[in-house]
Amino acid sequence: MLIKRTAQLTLTKMSAGFPVLTVTGPRQAGKSTLVKTTFPNKEYVTFDNLDVLESAKNDPRGFLARFPQGAVIDEAQRFPELFSYIKVIVDETKKPGLFVLTGSQQFGLVSSITESLAGRTGIVELLPFSIKELQDDDRLPSLNEILFKGLYPPLYDKKLSSNQWFAGYVTTYIERDVRNMLNIRELNTFQRFLRMCAARTGQLLNLSALANDCGISTPTARNWISVLEASYIIYLLQPHFSNFGKRLVKMPKIYFHDTGLACWLLNIQDTGHLALHPSRSALFENLVINDMLKTRYNHGLKSNLYFWRNNLGDEIDVLVDNGAQQIPVEIKSGQTLSDDYFKTLNKWKKITGKETNSYLIYAGNETHTRQSIKAVPWRSIPEI
């Protein structure tokens, strides 16, 4: 049975106003299933089929003429020149929801679309399942199982070993995409780079140190990070630059879009191994921030998440920037609340001089309010 995606309602609403819809995200996140479910009456073609791709390249106008009622075009980034022809059609017909484009490479798809279809497309970034999606479907496992297994749909649709699945995922998708985007001769070096990134989950990204540890140059490390971002493997949480009288750290922090992949790269064998692993706290932080990000993306919104840190070591894990105010969020992997958990948030109030809503997300099960700070269990992240 299919697990209903939150983004389905967003796409339906967008289709009433935009002539083109774009769904992008990592491979195997469920993009094809989402668009087929949302638009069951539209014809579906994929440019992963080389015959279809060749047909479109040889005669773009003739190819699009086959779909007078529009179509779903999967892996559309493989032929970005088609977008200019789509632009002509949607400008002439002015029909909403005519074409639906999907793709798994952020730079290749979104950058081409913003050039050719600016103002004509609504964009949804689809990540693996959110906690709420599994919760609504009564399929939410334990916290350690989520951290270890991750949230990619195939691991919930079929009886698969997560270790075996991620081994295939890295070989079949990540390394293939990397070879397509970069000329990497030594895949072993790139695999070591991936594992080094996983070991730095939740840490400031020091490209020079990362490059030295992997035996590559800093420009190469920067390029590889960009490719991993473009393929929705990692994301960089940027620092908030508002200056409150102290010098701020300006390096981003590195996170993975799925904790299951990070666990596999860290060679974590099972949930018992994870429970004792030194990276568990960082992986829990990763899960929480990732789920907050999914809430934004599933509603067709860009990220408004940052972190805040000064050179004295004061840090807020997540700063939700709503324009008029910034909402600080602390993340703690323990199941029992302690007074120490609230110290940073109280210090934030003193530094800023503002009494804003503030939250603590922890690994327990109950909601509490202490010192005007709301402590929320990990299952209730969407409340924020």
C-alpha positions in Angstrom: 0.0 0.0 0.0 1.3 3.4 -1.0 2.2 5.9 1.8 0.5 9.2 1.0 2.9 12.1 0.4 2.3 15.5 1.9 3.6 17.1 -1.3 0.6 15.6 -3.3 -1.7 18.3 -2.0 0.9 21.0 -2.8 1.2 19.8 -6.4 -2.5 19.7 -6.8 -2.9 23.3 -5.7 0.1 24.4 -7.8 -1.4 22.7 -10.9 -4.3 25.2 -10.8 -2.0 28.2 -11.3 1.3 27.1 -12.9 1.4 25.7 -16.5 4.5 23.6 -15.6 5.3 21.8 -12.4 8.7 20.6 -11.4 9.5 17.9 -8.9 13.1 17.4 -8.0 14.9 15.5 -5.3 17.3 12.5 -4.7 17.0 9.3 -6.7 14.6 6.8 -5.2 12.8 9.4 -3.1 9.5 8.6 -4.8 9.2 11.4 -7.4 7.8 9.2 -10.2 5.3 7.6 -7.9 4.2 11.0 -6.6 3.5 12.5 -10.0 1.8 9.4 -11.3 -0.4 9.3 -8.3 -1.2 13.0 -8.4 -1.8 13.1 -12.2 -3.0 9.6 -13.1 -4.6 10.8 -16.4 -1.4 12.3 -17.8 0.8 10.4 -20.1 4.1 9.4 -18.6 7.5 9.3 -20.4 11.0 9.0 -19.0 14.3 10.1 -20.5 16.0 7.2 -18.7 14.6 5.4 -21.8 17.3 6.1 -24.4 14.9 5.6 -27.3 12.5 8.2 -25.9 15.3 10.6 -25.2 16.7 10.2 -28.7 13.2 10.8 -30.2 12.9 14.0 -28.2 16.3 15.3 -29.3 15.8 14.5 -33.0 12.4 16.2 -33.2 11.5 18.3 -30.1 8.4 19.9 -31.6 7.1 16.5 -33.0 7.8 14.9 -29.6 5.7 17.5 -27.7 3.0 17.4 -30.3 2.2 13.8 -29.1 0.9 15.3 -25.9 -1.8 17.9 -26.6 -3.1 17.4 -23.0 0.4 17.6 -21.5 2.5 14.9 -20.0 4.8 13.9 -17.1 8.4 13.9 -18.3 10.7 12.0 -16.0 14.5 12.7 -15.7 13.9 15.9 -17.7 17.4 17.3 -16.9 18.8 14.9 -19.6 17.4 17.2 -22.3 17.2 20.8 -20.9 16.9 22.2 -24.5 13.3 20.9 -24.5 12.3 23.5 -21.9 12.4 26.3 -24.5 9.9 24.4 -26.7 7.7 23.8 -23.7 7.8 27.5 -22.9 6.4 28.3 -26.4 3.5 25.8 -25.9 2.5 27.0 -22.5 2.6 30.6 -23.5 0.3 29.9 -26.4 -2.2 27.6 -24.7 -2.1 29.2 -21.3 -3.4 26.0 -19.7 -2.5 25.4 -16.1 -0.9 22.1 -15.0 0.0 21.1 -18.6 3.5 19.6 -18.1 5.1 18.0 -15.1 8.9 17.7 -15.1 10.9 15.5 -12.7 14.6 15.2 -12.2 17.2 14.1 -9.7 20.0 16.6 -10.3 19.3 19.9 -8.7 21.8 22.0 -10.7 21.0 20.4 -14.1 17.3 20.6 -13.8 16.5 23.7 -11.7 19.2 26.0 -13.2 17.9 25.2 -16.7 14.3 25.7 -15.7 15.0 29.0 -14.1 16.5 30.2 -17.4 13.8 28.9 -19.7 10.6 28.6 -17.6 11.0 31.5 -15.1 7.7 32.4 -13.7 5.9 29.5 -15.4 6.7 26.6 -13.1 6.0 25.7 -9.5 8.9 23.8 -7.9 8.6 21.1 -5.2 11.7 19.4 -3.8 10.8 15.9 -2.7 13.0 14.2 -0.1 12.5 10.7 1.4 9.6 10.1 3.8 9.0 12.5 6.6 8.2 11.4 10.2 4.7 12.6 9.8 4.1 10.7 6.6 5.0 7.4 8.3 3.1 8.4 11.4 -0.1 9.1 9.5 0.3 5.7 7.8 1.0 3.9 11.2 4.4 2.7 9.9 6.6 4.8 12.2 9.3 2.5 13.7 11.5 3.2 16.8 13.9 6.1 16.8 17.0 4.0 16.5 15.5 2.1 13.6 14.6 5.3 11.7 18.2 6.6 12.3 19.7 3.3 11.1 17.3 2.4 8.3 16.7 5.9 7.0 13.5 7.0 5.2 13.9 6.1 1.6 10.6 4.7 0.2 12.0 1.4 -1.2 13.0 0.3 2.4 9.3 0.6 3.5 7.7 -0.7 0.3 9.7 -3.9 0.1 11.4 -6.3 2.5 15.0 -5.2 1.9 18.1 -5.1 4.0 19.1 -1.5 4.4 22.8 -2.3 4.3 22.4 -4.2 1.0 20.1 -1.5 -0.4 22.5 1.4 0.4 25.5 -0.6 -1.1 23.6 -0.8 -4.4 22.3 2.8 -4.1 25.8 4.2 -3.8 27.2 2.1 -6.7 24.2 2.4 -9.0 23.2 6.1 -8.5 25.6 8.2 -6.6 28.8 7.0 -8.4 27.0 7.1 -11.7 25.8 10.6 -11.2 29.3 11.7 -10.1 30.9 10.1 -13.2 28.3 12.0 -15.3 29.1 15.3 -13.7 32.8 15.1 -12.9 35.7 13.3 -14.4 36.7 11.2 -11.4 39.3 8.5 -12.2 39.8 7.1 -8.7 36.4 6.1 -7.3 38.1 4.7 -4.2 39.2 8.2 -3.3 35.7 9.5 -3.9 34.3 6.7 -1.7 36.7 7.7 1.1 35.6 11.3 0.6 31.9 10.2 1.1 32.8 8.4 4.3 34.7 11.4 5.6 31.7 13.6 5.0 29.5 11.1 7.0 32.0 11.3 9.8 31.6 15.1 9.9 27.8 15.0 10.1 26.6 18.0 12.1 30.1 19.6 12.1 31.4 22.8 10.6 32.6 22.1 7.0 36.3 22.8 6.9 37.1 22.1 3.2 40.9 22.4 3.7 40.9 19.8 6.5 38.5 17.5 4.6 40.7 17.7 1.5 43.9 16.9 3.5 42.3 13.9 5.1 41.3 12.5 1.7 44.5 13.4 -0.1 42.9 15.7 -2.6 43.1 19.4 -3.3 40.7 22.0 -1.7 39.2 23.0 -5.1 38.5 19.3 -5.8 36.8 18.9 -2.4 34.7 22.0 -3.1 33.7 20.5 -6.5 32.8 17.2 -5.0 30.7 18.8 -2.2 28.8 20.8 -4.9 28.1 17.5 -6.8 26.8 15.8 -3.6 24.6 18.8 -3.0 23.3 18.8 -6.6 22.4 15.1 -6.2 20.6 15.6 -2.9 23.0 13.5 -1.0 24.2 16.2 1.4 23.1 19.7 2.3 24.8 22.5 3.9 23.1 24.4 6.8 24.2 28.0 6.5 25.0 30.2 9.4 22.7 33.1 10.3 24.7 36.3 9.7 22.7 38.7 12.0 25.4 40.2 14.2 24.5 40.5 17.9 27.7 42.2 19.0 30.0 39.1 18.7 32.0 37.7 15.8 30.0 34.9 14.1 31.2 31.7 12.6 30.6 31.8 8.8 31.3 28.2 7.8 28.3 26.0 7.0 27.5 22.7 8.7 27.3 19.5 6.8 24.3 17.1 7.0 23.0 14.2 4.9 19.6 14.1 3.4 19.1 10.6 4.9 20.6 9.3 8.1 20.4 5.7 6.8 22.9 6.5 4.1 25.1 8.2 6.7 24.9 5.2 8.9 25.9 2.9 6.0 28.9 5.1 5.2 29.9 5.0 8.9 29.8 1.2 8.7 27.2 1.0 11.5 26.0 -2.6 11.4 22.6 -2.5 13.3 20.5 -0.5 15.8 22.4 -2.0 18.7 25.7 -0.7 17.2 24.1 2.6 16.5 22.9 3.0 20.2 26.5 3.0 21.3 28.1 4.8 18.4 29.7 8.2 19.0 27.9 9.7 16.0 24.4 8.9 17.3 23.8 12.4 18.7 24.9 14.0 15.4 22.7 11.6 13.5 19.7 12.5 15.7 20.4 16.2 15.1 20.6 15.4 11.4 17.2 13.6 11.5 15.5 16.5 13.2 16.8 19.2 11.0 16.1 17.1 7.9 12.5 16.6 9.0 12.1 20.4 9.5 13.5 20.9 6.0 11.0 18.4 4.6 8.1 20.3 6.1 9.2 23.3 4.1 9.9 21.5 0.9 6.6 19.5 1.0 4.7 22.8 0.9 6.7 24.1 -2.1 8.8 26.5 0.1 12.5 27.1 0.3 14.5 26.5 3.4 14.4 29.1 6.1 16.6 27.1 8.5 20.0 28.3 9.7 22.3 27.8 12.7 23.9 30.4 14.9 27.3 30.3 16.4 29.8 32.8 17.7 33.5 32.5 18.3 33.0 32.0 22.0 31.3 28.6 21.4 27.7 29.7 21.9 25.5 27.9 19.4 21.9 27.5 18.5 21.4 24.2 16.5 18.6 25.7 14.3 17.4 29.2 13.8 14.0 29.3 12.0 14.0 32.7 10.2 10.4 33.9 9.7 11.4 37.3 8.6 9.8 39.3 11.5 11.4 37.0 14.1 14.0 34.2 14.5 12.8 31.1 16.4 15.7 29.2 18.1 15.6 25.4 18.4 17.9 23.2 20.4 18.2 19.5 19.7 19.2 16.9 22.3 19.4 13.2 21.8 18.7 12.2 25.4 15.3 10.9 26.5 15.3 12.6 29.9 15.1 16.4 30.2 17.7 18.1 32.3 18.3 21.8 33.2 21.5 21.8 31.1 19.4 21.3 28.0 17.9 24.8 28.4 21.1 26.8 29.1 21.8 27.7 25.5 18.3 28.9 24.8 18.3 31.0 27.9 21.6 32.5 26.9 20.3 33.2 23.5 17.5 35.3 25.1 20.1 37.3 27.0 22.2 37.9 23.9 19.4 39.0 21.7 17.3 40.7 24.4 14.2 39.2 22.8 11.5 36.9 24.3 10.6 34.9 21.2 9.1 31.4 21.1 11.9 28.9 21.6 11.9 25.1 21.4 13.8 22.1 22.5 13.4 18.9 20.5 14.6 15.8 22.3 14.4 12.0 22.1 11.7 11.6 24.7 7.9 11.1 24.4 6.2 14.0 26.3 5.7 17.7 25.7 6.8 20.0 28.5 7.2 23.8 29.0 10.1 24.8 31.2 11.5 28.3 31.7 9.1 29.5 28.9 10.8 27.0 26.6 8.7 24.3 24.9 10.2 20.9 25.0 8.8 18.8 22.1 9.4 15.0 21.4 11.0 14.0 18.1 7.7 12.6 16.8 6.1 16.1 17.0 8.6 18.1 15.0 5.9 19.4 12.6 4.4 21.4 15.5 7.3 23.9 15.1 
